[in-house]
Amino acid sequence: MGYLKPDQGAQRAGKRAAAVTDAAALTSVVAAGANPTKAEYDALRTDVAALRTKVNALLAALRTAGIIAP
């Protein structure tokens, strides 16, 4: 895999991204009926928001390590 800036490869050699913890377990459950309840919808929305935060943290770590462009 090539560097984004090959002339600066030595500067990043061995540089690691900050650790990001694993995503938490799901809090939502399968809907009981044809239409999800408000509680089921809210639980799913909470899970999606948590995953969105985790993905953004991973992207930030990769940018800080110089693996992807800022």
C-alpha positions as CSV (number, residue, x, y, z in Angstrom):
1,M,0.0,0.0,0.0
2,G,1.4,3.3,-1.0
3,Y,1.6,6.4,1.1
4,L,-0.5,9.4,0.4
5,K,2.7,11.5,0.3
6,P,5.5,9.1,-0.7
7,D,8.2,11.7,0.1
8,Q,7.1,11.7,3.7
9,G,6.9,7.9,4.1
10,A,9.8,7.7,6.5
11,Q,8.2,10.3,8.8
12,R,5.2,8.0,9.3
13,A,7.0,4.7,9.4
14,G,5.9,2.8,12.5
15,K,3.4,5.5,13.5
16,R,0.3,4.0,15.0
17,A,-3.2,5.3,15.2
18,A,-4.8,5.8,18.6
19,A,-6.6,2.8,20.0
20,V,-10.4,2.8,19.5
21,T,-12.5,0.5,21.7
22,D,-14.8,-2.1,20.1
23,A,-18.4,-1.1,19.5
24,A,-20.8,-1.8,22.3
25,A,-23.3,-4.6,22.2
26,L,-26.7,-3.9,20.5
27,T,-29.4,-2.6,22.7
28,S,-32.2,-3.0,20.1
29,V,-34.2,-6.2,19.6
30,V,-36.1,-7.6,16.6
31,A,-39.5,-5.9,16.3
32,A,-42.3,-8.0,17.8
33,G,-44.9,-7.1,15.2
34,A,-45.2,-5.7,11.7
35,N,-44.7,-2.1,12.9
36,P,-41.9,-1.3,15.4
37,T,-42.9,0.4,18.7
38,K,-41.5,3.7,19.7
39,A,-39.3,2.0,22.2
40,E,-37.9,-0.4,19.5
41,Y,-37.3,2.6,17.2
42,D,-35.6,4.6,19.9
43,A,-33.3,1.6,20.8
44,L,-32.3,1.2,17.2
45,R,-31.7,4.9,16.8
46,T,-29.4,4.8,19.9
47,D,-27.5,1.9,18.4
48,V,-27.0,3.7,15.1
49,A,-25.9,6.9,16.9
50,A,-23.3,4.9,18.9
51,L,-22.0,3.2,15.7
52,R,-21.8,6.6,13.9
53,T,-19.7,7.9,16.8
54,K,-17.4,4.9,16.6
55,V,-16.9,5.2,12.9
56,N,-16.0,8.9,13.3
57,A,-13.5,8.0,16.0
58,L,-11.9,5.4,13.7
59,L,-11.7,7.9,10.9
60,A,-10.1,10.5,13.2
61,A,-7.5,7.9,14.4
62,L,-6.6,7.0,10.8
63,R,-6.2,10.7,9.8
64,T,-4.1,11.4,12.9
65,A,-1.8,8.5,11.9
66,G,-1.5,9.8,8.4
67,I,-3.1,6.7,6.9
68,I,-5.9,8.6,5.2
69,A,-6.0,12.2,4.0
70,P,-7.4,14.8,6.5
